[in-house]
């Protein structure tokens, strides 16, 4: 009877020790890379790319900085890498080289996507404010726009293949505004993805606010 009670106690202790590991492993499987971040990156990347090609369809003379399809394509690649990272079997302490390489690449690409999105917001904001003050008129099948009709030496902008200048002053301006909103959301999602990878690797953040104090202790924030 004593031996049976001892075995029961050992089995109960093993169950207590094993159950948190199973729960932690299940949580880590989802928390190490939230699926919603990759889905948002994919949707925003596709939206930015589609809007950019719609802008390019207005006039082929638009520059690459005015049609930021490259930013959307890069974010789509980041989301694909995120899905791959989600499917890789999780091992603590990054025991597999594939897991480590994917996490580092994902962090780097999210940082690059953040920088590119901020650049697109800056370019789109500049072109939006510029196009809002355009005075346009047709000229030989093209649309010629100036910032000021009264200034004889004002810079002119020629948009080839645009018969109706309303496409420049109305539709193109609206597309610039849409790009600002989409890329701002894209920058926030990339920042969230980079933050998740950083926190997953280091878990806690320390602030050295008490370095000069007599009783030196790190403070978690």
C-alpha positions in Angstrom: 0.0 0.0 0.0 2.9 2.4 0.8 4.5 1.6 -2.5 1.3 2.3 -4.3 0.8 5.6 -2.6 4.4 6.6 -3.4 3.9 5.8 -7.1 0.7 7.8 -7.1 2.5 10.8 -5.7 5.3 10.5 -8.3 2.8 10.3 -11.1 0.9 13.4 -9.8 4.2 15.3 -9.5 5.2 14.4 -13.1 1.8 15.6 -14.4 2.2 18.9 -12.6 5.7 19.3 -14.0 4.7 18.3 -17.5 1.5 20.3 -17.9 3.0 23.8 -17.7 5.6 22.8 -20.4 2.8 21.6 -22.7 0.9 24.8 -22.1 4.0 27.0 -22.5 4.9 25.2 -25.7 1.4 25.7 -27.1 1.5 29.4 -26.2 5.0 29.9 -27.7 3.8 28.2 -30.9 1.3 31.1 -31.4 3.0 34.0 -29.6 6.4 33.6 -31.2 5.0 35.0 -34.4 1.4 36.2 -34.5 -0.4 35.2 -37.7 -2.3 38.4 -37.8 0.9 40.4 -38.4 1.8 38.4 -41.5 -1.7 38.7 -42.8 -1.8 42.5 -42.4 1.6 42.8 -44.1 0.3 40.8 -47.0 -2.9 42.7 -47.4 -1.2 46.1 -47.1 1.6 45.1 -49.5 -0.9 44.0 -52.1 -3.0 47.2 -51.6 0.1 49.5 -52.0 1.2 47.6 -55.1 -2.3 47.7 -56.7 -2.7 51.5 -56.0 0.8 52.1 -57.4 0.0 50.4 -60.7 -3.3 52.2 -60.9 -1.3 55.5 -60.6 1.1 54.3 -63.3 -1.8 53.6 -65.6 -2.8 57.3 -65.5 0.5 58.3 -67.1 3.6 56.4 -68.0 5.8 59.5 -67.3 5.3 59.1 -63.5 8.5 58.5 -61.7 9.3 55.4 -59.5 9.1 57.5 -56.3 5.6 58.6 -57.3 4.4 55.0 -57.9 5.8 53.1 -54.9 5.0 49.6 -56.0 8.4 48.5 -54.8 7.5 49.2 -51.2 4.4 46.9 -51.5 6.3 44.1 -53.2 9.0 44.1 -50.5 6.3 43.9 -47.8 4.7 41.0 -49.6 8.1 39.2 -49.4 8.3 40.0 -45.7 4.9 38.5 -45.1 5.9 35.3 -47.0 8.9 35.0 -44.8 6.7 35.5 -41.8 4.5 32.6 -42.9 7.6 30.4 -43.3 8.7 31.4 -39.8 5.3 30.5 -38.4 5.5 27.0 -40.0 8.9 26.2 -38.7 8.9 23.9 -35.7 9.6 26.0 -32.6 12.6 25.0 -30.5 13.7 27.1 -27.5 17.0 29.0 -27.6 17.0 28.8 -31.4 18.5 25.3 -31.7 17.9 25.1 -35.4 19.8 27.2 -37.9 16.7 27.7 -40.1 14.8 29.2 -37.2 17.6 31.6 -36.3 18.2 32.7 -39.9 14.5 33.3 -40.5 14.1 35.3 -37.3 17.1 37.5 -38.1 16.0 38.0 -41.7 12.5 38.8 -40.6 13.7 41.4 -38.2 16.0 43.0 -40.8 13.3 43.0 -43.5 10.7 44.5 -41.1 13.2 47.3 -40.3 13.8 47.9 -44.0 10.1 47.9 -44.7 9.6 50.4 -41.9 12.2 52.8 -43.4 10.8 52.4 -47.0 7.3 53.0 -45.8 8.4 56.2 -44.1 10.1 57.3 -47.3 7.0 56.6 -49.3 4.9 58.6 -46.9 7.3 61.6 -47.2 7.3 61.3 -51.1 3.5 60.9 -51.3 3.0 63.8 -48.9 5.2 66.1 -51.0 3.6 65.1 -54.3 0.1 65.4 -52.7 0.8 69.0 -51.6 2.3 69.8 -54.9 -0.5 68.3 -57.0 -3.1 70.1 -54.9 -1.8 73.4 -56.2 -1.5 72.5 -59.9 -2.9 74.5 -62.7 -3.2 72.1 -65.6 -4.1 72.3 -69.3 -4.1 70.0 -72.3 -1.3 70.3 -74.8 -1.0 67.9 -77.9 -2.5 64.9 -76.1 -0.6 65.5 -72.9 -1.4 67.4 -69.7 0.9 70.2 -68.7 0.8 71.5 -65.2 2.4 74.5 -63.4 2.4 75.6 -59.8 1.7 79.2 -60.7 0.3 80.5 -64.0 1.4 84.0 -63.2 5.0 83.1 -62.9 6.5 82.9 -66.4 9.5 80.8 -65.3 7.6 78.5 -63.0 8.5 74.8 -63.3 6.2 72.8 -65.5 5.2 69.2 -65.2 4.3 67.2 -68.3 2.2 64.1 -68.0 2.3 62.1 -71.2 -0.8 60.3 -72.5 -3.3 62.2 -70.3 -6.1 63.8 -72.3 -8.2 64.9 -69.4 -6.3 66.9 -66.8 -8.9 66.0 -64.2 -7.1 62.7 -63.8 -4.0 64.6 -62.5 -5.7 67.2 -60.3 -8.4 64.8 -59.0 -7.6 61.1 -59.4 -3.9 61.2 -59.0 -4.1 63.5 -55.9 -6.6 61.0 -54.4 -4.1 58.2 -55.0 -1.4 60.1 -53.3 -3.6 60.5 -50.2 -4.4 56.8 -50.3 -0.7 55.9 -50.5 0.0 58.1 -47.4 -2.7 56.2 -45.4 -1.6 52.7 -46.6 2.1 53.3 -46.1 1.6 54.8 -42.7 -0.3 51.6 -41.6 2.4 49.6 -43.3 5.1 51.3 -41.3 3.2 50.6 -38.0 2.8 46.9 -38.9 6.5 46.6 -39.7 7.4 48.3 -36.5 5.2 45.8 -34.6 6.7 42.9 -36.4 10.3 44.0 -35.6 9.3 44.7 -31.9 7.8 41.2 -31.6 11.0 39.6 -32.9 13.1 41.7 -30.6 11.0 40.9 -27.6 10.9 37.2 -28.5 14.7 37.1 -28.5 15.4 39.2 -25.4 12.0 39.0 -23.6 12.7 41.9 -21.2 13.9 45.5 -21.6 16.2 47.2 -19.2 16.7 50.9 -18.5 20.0 51.9 -16.9 18.4 54.7 -14.8 20.0 53.5 -11.6 23.6 53.1 -12.8 24.9 56.1 -10.7 23.0 55.1 -7.5 24.8 53.5 -4.6 22.5 50.4 -4.6 22.9 49.5 -8.3 20.0 47.3 -9.6 18.6 46.9 -13.1 15.0 48.0 -13.4 12.6 46.2 -15.7 10.3 48.4 -17.8 
